[in-house]
Amino acid sequence: MSYEFSHQDAQLIDRVGNRLMIQGIILSLAGLAGIIYSIIHYSSSDKLTIIVYAIQSIVEILIGASLLFAPSFFTRVAETEGSDIKELMGGIGQLNRAFMIVWISLSVNLILDVILILTSGGA
């Protein structure tokens, strides 16, 4: 037994996929910009702060990249016939993995921020 979403439902699902892709690209570019900033300022700034900033930028890239895999499943829901539920479940599974990466990455960022606060010495 197969299920097909209505045309409006398929368009909505496709838009979700497109927005995920845009968010993934923006996060990845922000992370890349942070890495470039870290490289440029490594010799002239507090090394620990720059290293933490570089790690946080890498985390942004990981989050962005994880969001780039889910959109293809959502797009296929709008384009295929007879496998809408399978494609939707694939997209939800990928999105679940992406959110796990987000959760772990933000936890790492929080720990790094606490380290920076504790080592700043009130300066």
BAVEX-603352 format. One record per residue (C-alpha): residue in three letters; x, y, z; chain; residue number from 0. Coordinates in nm, 2 decimals, always signed. Layout:
N
+---------+--------+--------+--------+--------+-----+
: residuo :     px :     py :     pz : cadena : num :
+---------+--------+--------+--------+--------+-----+
:     Ala :      X :      Y :      Z :      A : NUM :
...
+---------+--------+--------+--------+--------+-----+
# end
This chain:
123
+---------+--------+--------+--------+--------+-----+
: residuo :     px :     py :     pz : cadena : num :
+---------+--------+--------+--------+--------+-----+
:     Met :  +0.00 :  +0.00 :  +0.00 :      A :   0 :
:     Ser :  +0.15 :  +0.33 :  -0.10 :      A :   1 :
:     Tyr :  +0.04 :  +0.68 :  +0.00 :      A :   2 :
:     Glu :  +0.08 :  +1.00 :  -0.21 :      A :   3 :
:     Phe :  +0.07 :  +1.34 :  -0.05 :      A :   4 :
:     Ser :  -0.14 :  +1.61 :  -0.21 :      A :   5 :
:     His :  +0.03 :  +1.86 :  -0.44 :      A :   6 :
:     Gln :  +0.01 :  +2.13 :  -0.17 :      A :   7 :
:     Asp :  +0.15 :  +1.89 :  +0.09 :      A :   8 :
:     Ala :  +0.44 :  +1.79 :  -0.14 :      A :   9 :
:     Gln :  +0.52 :  +2.16 :  -0.20 :      A :  10 :
:     Leu :  +0.53 :  +2.23 :  +0.17 :      A :  11 :
:     Ile :  +0.76 :  +1.93 :  +0.23 :      A :  12 :
:     Asp :  +0.98 :  +2.05 :  -0.06 :      A :  13 :
:     Arg :  +1.00 :  +2.40 :  +0.09 :      A :  14 :
:     Val :  +1.11 :  +2.25 :  +0.43 :      A :  15 :
:     Gly :  +1.39 :  +2.07 :  +0.24 :      A :  16 :
:     Asn :  +1.49 :  +2.39 :  +0.06 :      A :  17 :
:     Arg :  +1.51 :  +2.58 :  +0.38 :      A :  18 :
:     Leu :  +1.72 :  +2.32 :  +0.55 :      A :  19 :
:     Met :  +1.96 :  +2.34 :  +0.26 :      A :  20 :
:     Ile :  +1.98 :  +2.72 :  +0.29 :      A :  21 :
:     Gln :  +2.04 :  +2.70 :  +0.66 :      A :  22 :
:     Gly :  +2.31 :  +2.44 :  +0.61 :      A :  23 :
:     Ile :  +2.49 :  +2.65 :  +0.35 :      A :  24 :
:     Ile :  +2.47 :  +2.96 :  +0.57 :      A :  25 :
:     Leu :  +2.60 :  +2.78 :  +0.88 :      A :  26 :
:     Ser :  +2.88 :  +2.62 :  +0.67 :      A :  27 :
:     Leu :  +2.98 :  +2.96 :  +0.53 :      A :  28 :
:     Ala :  +2.97 :  +3.12 :  +0.87 :      A :  29 :
:     Gly :  +3.20 :  +2.85 :  +1.00 :      A :  30 :
:     Leu :  +3.44 :  +2.90 :  +0.71 :      A :  31 :
:     Ala :  +3.45 :  +3.27 :  +0.78 :      A :  32 :
:     Gly :  +3.53 :  +3.19 :  +1.14 :      A :  33 :
:     Ile :  +3.81 :  +2.97 :  +1.04 :      A :  34 :
:     Ile :  +3.96 :  +3.23 :  +0.81 :      A :  35 :
:     Tyr :  +3.93 :  +3.49 :  +1.09 :      A :  36 :
:     Ser :  +4.11 :  +3.25 :  +1.33 :      A :  37 :
:     Ile :  +4.39 :  +3.19 :  +1.08 :      A :  38 :
:     Ile :  +4.43 :  +3.57 :  +1.02 :      A :  39 :
:     His :  +4.43 :  +3.67 :  +1.38 :      A :  40 :
:     Tyr :  +4.61 :  +3.37 :  +1.54 :      A :  41 :
:     Ser :  +4.94 :  +3.55 :  +1.58 :      A :  42 :
:     Ser :  +4.80 :  +3.88 :  +1.71 :      A :  43 :
:     Ser :  +4.54 :  +3.77 :  +1.96 :      A :  44 :
:     Asp :  +4.49 :  +3.56 :  +2.27 :      A :  45 :
:     Lys :  +4.58 :  +3.21 :  +2.14 :      A :  46 :
:     Leu :  +4.33 :  +3.02 :  +2.36 :      A :  47 :
:     Thr :  +4.04 :  +3.25 :  +2.24 :      A :  48 :
:     Ile :  +4.14 :  +3.20 :  +1.88 :      A :  49 :
:     Ile :  +4.17 :  +2.83 :  +1.91 :      A :  50 :
:     Val :  +3.83 :  +2.80 :  +2.08 :      A :  51 :
:     Tyr :  +3.68 :  +3.03 :  +1.81 :      A :  52 :
:     Ala :  +3.83 :  +2.80 :  +1.54 :      A :  53 :
:     Ile :  +3.68 :  +2.49 :  +1.70 :      A :  54 :
:     Gln :  +3.34 :  +2.66 :  +1.73 :      A :  55 :
:     Ser :  +3.37 :  +2.75 :  +1.36 :      A :  56 :
:     Ile :  +3.44 :  +2.39 :  +1.28 :      A :  57 :
:     Val :  +3.13 :  +2.29 :  +1.48 :      A :  58 :
:     Glu :  +2.93 :  +2.54 :  +1.27 :      A :  59 :
:     Ile :  +3.06 :  +2.37 :  +0.95 :      A :  60 :
:     Leu :  +2.96 :  +2.02 :  +1.09 :      A :  61 :
:     Ile :  +2.61 :  +2.14 :  +1.18 :      A :  62 :
:     Gly :  +2.57 :  +2.30 :  +0.84 :      A :  63 :
:     Ala :  +2.70 :  +1.99 :  +0.66 :      A :  64 :
:     Ser :  +2.46 :  +1.77 :  +0.86 :      A :  65 :
:     Leu :  +2.17 :  +1.98 :  +0.74 :      A :  66 :
:     Leu :  +2.27 :  +1.95 :  +0.38 :      A :  67 :
:     Phe :  +2.19 :  +1.58 :  +0.36 :      A :  68 :
:     Ala :  +1.82 :  +1.59 :  +0.46 :      A :  69 :
:     Pro :  +1.68 :  +1.81 :  +0.18 :      A :  70 :
:     Ser :  +1.72 :  +1.55 :  -0.09 :      A :  71 :
:     Phe :  +1.48 :  +1.32 :  +0.09 :      A :  72 :
:     Phe :  +1.22 :  +1.59 :  +0.12 :      A :  73 :
:     Thr :  +1.26 :  +1.70 :  -0.24 :      A :  74 :
:     Arg :  +1.20 :  +1.34 :  -0.35 :      A :  75 :
:     Val :  +0.87 :  +1.34 :  -0.17 :      A :  76 :
:     Ala :  +0.76 :  +1.61 :  -0.40 :      A :  77 :
:     Glu :  +0.90 :  +1.45 :  -0.71 :      A :  78 :
:     Thr :  +0.83 :  +1.07 :  -0.67 :      A :  79 :
:     Glu :  +0.52 :  +0.87 :  -0.69 :      A :  80 :
:     Gly :  +0.44 :  +0.57 :  -0.48 :      A :  81 :
:     Ser :  +0.72 :  +0.62 :  -0.22 :      A :  82 :
:     Asp :  +0.62 :  +0.94 :  -0.04 :      A :  83 :
:     Ile :  +0.62 :  +0.78 :  +0.31 :      A :  84 :
:     Lys :  +0.95 :  +0.60 :  +0.25 :      A :  85 :
:     Glu :  +1.12 :  +0.93 :  +0.13 :      A :  86 :
:     Leu :  +0.96 :  +1.13 :  +0.41 :      A :  87 :
:     Met :  +1.08 :  +0.88 :  +0.67 :      A :  88 :
:     Gly :  +1.43 :  +0.89 :  +0.52 :      A :  89 :
:     Gly :  +1.43 :  +1.27 :  +0.55 :      A :  90 :
:     Ile :  +1.31 :  +1.25 :  +0.91 :      A :  91 :
:     Gly :  +1.58 :  +1.00 :  +0.99 :      A :  92 :
:     Gln :  +1.85 :  +1.22 :  +0.84 :      A :  93 :
:     Leu :  +1.71 :  +1.52 :  +1.02 :      A :  94 :
:     Asn :  +1.72 :  +1.33 :  +1.35 :      A :  95 :
:     Arg :  +2.09 :  +1.26 :  +1.29 :      A :  96 :
:     Ala :  +2.15 :  +1.62 :  +1.21 :      A :  97 :
:     Phe :  +1.98 :  +1.73 :  +1.53 :      A :  98 :
:     Met :  +2.19 :  +1.49 :  +1.73 :      A :  99 :
:     Ile :  +2.50 :  +1.65 :  +1.57 :      A : 100 :
:     Val :  +2.36 :  +1.99 :  +1.66 :      A : 101 :
:     Trp :  +2.30 :  +1.88 :  +2.02 :      A : 102 :
:     Ile :  +2.65 :  +1.74 :  +2.06 :      A : 103 :
:     Ser :  +2.81 :  +2.04 :  +1.88 :      A : 104 :
:     Leu :  +2.63 :  +2.30 :  +2.09 :      A : 105 :
:     Ser :  +2.73 :  +2.11 :  +2.41 :      A : 106 :
:     Val :  +3.09 :  +2.12 :  +2.30 :      A : 107 :
:     Asn :  +3.05 :  +2.50 :  +2.23 :      A : 108 :
:     Leu :  +2.91 :  +2.55 :  +2.58 :      A : 109 :
:     Ile :  +3.20 :  +2.37 :  +2.74 :      A : 110 :
:     Leu :  +3.45 :  +2.58 :  +2.54 :      A : 111 :
:     Asp :  +3.27 :  +2.90 :  +2.64 :      A : 112 :
:     Val :  +3.29 :  +2.80 :  +3.00 :      A : 113 :
:     Ile :  +3.66 :  +2.73 :  +2.96 :      A : 114 :
:     Leu :  +3.71 :  +3.08 :  +2.81 :      A : 115 :
:     Ile :  +3.52 :  +3.24 :  +3.10 :      A : 116 :
:     Leu :  +3.71 :  +3.05 :  +3.36 :      A : 117 :
:     Thr :  +4.05 :  +3.12 :  +3.21 :      A : 118 :
:     Ser :  +3.98 :  +3.49 :  +3.14 :      A : 119 :
:     Gly :  +4.07 :  +3.58 :  +3.50 :      A : 120 :
:     Gly :  +3.83 :  +3.87 :  +3.51 :      A : 121 :
:     Ala :  +4.02 :  +4.06 :  +3.24 :      A : 122 :
+---------+--------+--------+--------+--------+-----+
# end
